[in-house]
Amino acid sequence: QVQLVESGGGLVQPGGSLRLSCAASGSILYINDMGWYRQGPGKQRELVATISSGGRTKYADSVNGRFTISRDNSKNTVYLQMNSLEPEDTAVYYCNARIATPTYARGMDYWGKGTLVTVSL
């Protein structure tokens, strides 16, 4: 049983910065791609950024140049550094990871419960 736990959300002013963390725990064989998604008020959930096991990254156009995704494989953790935050970035941010376990050695998609980021004066 794998669990993803996000942390680092909170209230920040426009133009400010915030760093999100997501740690995976449980019986893990290997973690493939990891990523961040978000869902703003009254909006659909959207992809923010992804990072492969080899460190290749992809970003949504709306955050490209402002956000940076990274990972620490020794800690089974993925990070999202968010700079130049805008009110439009306000959302619940969800961690996602494709993880192989002894039960599901082919890999399975796991999600965290989310952490709220509010960008406001």
C-alpha positions as CSV (number, residue, x, y, z in Angstrom):
1,Q,0.0,0.0,0.0
2,V,1.5,3.3,-1.2
3,Q,0.7,6.7,0.2
4,L,1.6,10.1,-1.2
5,V,1.5,13.1,1.2
6,E,1.8,16.7,0.0
7,S,3.0,19.5,2.1
8,G,4.0,23.2,1.8
9,G,0.7,24.7,0.7
10,G,-0.6,27.9,2.2
11,L,-1.3,31.5,1.6
12,V,1.1,33.7,-0.4
13,Q,0.9,37.1,-1.9
14,P,1.0,37.7,-5.7
15,G,4.6,37.7,-6.8
16,G,5.7,35.5,-4.0
17,S,7.1,32.0,-3.9
18,L,6.1,28.7,-2.4
19,R,7.7,25.2,-2.4
20,L,5.5,22.1,-2.4
21,S,6.8,18.7,-1.4
22,C,5.3,15.2,-1.9
23,A,6.7,12.2,-0.2
24,A,5.8,8.6,-1.2
25,S,5.9,5.9,1.4
26,G,5.0,2.2,1.5
27,S,6.3,-0.9,-0.2
28,I,7.8,0.7,-3.3
29,L,9.8,-1.2,-5.9
30,Y,10.3,1.7,-8.3
31,I,8.9,5.2,-9.0
32,N,8.6,6.1,-12.7
33,D,7.1,9.5,-13.7
34,M,6.0,11.9,-11.0
35,G,3.9,15.0,-11.4
36,W,1.8,17.8,-10.1
37,Y,-1.8,18.6,-11.0
38,R,-4.1,21.3,-9.7
39,Q,-7.7,22.2,-9.6
40,G,-8.8,25.7,-9.1
41,P,-12.2,26.9,-7.9
42,G,-14.8,26.0,-10.5
43,K,-12.2,24.6,-12.8
44,Q,-11.2,21.2,-14.2
45,R,-8.1,19.5,-12.9
46,E,-5.1,20.2,-15.0
47,L,-1.6,19.1,-15.4
48,V,1.0,21.4,-14.0
49,A,4.3,19.6,-14.4
50,T,5.8,16.2,-14.7
51,I,9.3,14.7,-14.3
52,S,10.5,11.3,-15.4
53,S,12.7,8.9,-13.4
54,G,15.6,10.2,-15.5
55,G,14.8,13.9,-14.8
56,R,13.1,14.9,-18.0
57,T,10.5,17.6,-17.3
58,K,7.4,19.0,-18.9
59,Y,5.4,22.0,-17.9
60,A,2.0,23.5,-18.7
61,D,2.2,26.6,-20.7
62,S,0.6,28.6,-17.9
63,V,3.4,27.9,-15.5
64,N,6.4,27.4,-17.8
65,G,9.2,29.7,-16.7
66,R,7.8,30.3,-13.3
67,F,7.6,26.8,-11.8
68,T,10.3,24.2,-11.4
69,I,9.7,20.5,-10.7
70,S,12.4,18.3,-9.3
71,R,12.8,15.0,-7.4
72,D,15.0,13.3,-4.9
73,N,14.9,9.6,-5.6
74,S,16.7,8.7,-2.4
75,K,13.8,10.3,-0.5
76,N,11.0,9.2,-2.8
77,T,10.0,12.8,-3.0
78,V,9.0,15.3,-5.7
79,Y,9.0,19.0,-5.3
80,L,7.4,22.0,-7.0
81,Q,9.1,25.3,-6.7
82,M,6.6,28.0,-7.5
83,N,7.8,31.5,-8.2
84,S,6.1,34.7,-9.4
85,L,2.8,33.3,-8.2
86,E,-0.4,34.8,-9.6
87,P,-4.0,34.7,-8.2
88,E,-4.8,32.4,-11.1
89,D,-2.4,29.8,-9.5
90,T,-4.8,29.4,-6.6
91,A,-5.8,25.8,-6.5
92,V,-5.6,22.5,-4.7
93,Y,-2.4,20.9,-5.9
94,Y,-2.2,17.1,-6.2
95,C,0.8,14.9,-6.3
96,N,0.8,12.0,-8.8
97,A,3.2,9.2,-9.3
98,R,3.5,6.0,-11.3
99,I,4.8,3.4,-8.8
100,A,5.6,-0.2,-9.1
101,T,4.9,-2.3,-6.0
102,P,5.3,-6.0,-5.1
103,T,1.5,-6.3,-5.6
104,Y,1.5,-4.4,-8.9
105,A,4.9,-4.8,-10.4
106,R,3.8,-3.3,-13.7
107,G,3.1,0.0,-12.0
108,M,0.1,1.9,-10.9
109,D,-1.0,5.5,-10.7
110,Y,-1.2,7.0,-7.2
111,W,-2.5,10.3,-6.0
112,G,-2.1,12.4,-2.9
113,K,-5.0,14.0,-1.2
114,G,-3.9,17.5,-2.2
115,T,-2.6,20.7,-0.6
116,L,-4.3,24.1,-0.9
117,V,-2.3,27.0,-2.4
118,T,-4.0,30.4,-2.1
119,V,-2.5,33.4,-3.9
120,S,-4.1,36.6,-2.6
121,L,-3.5,39.9,-1.0
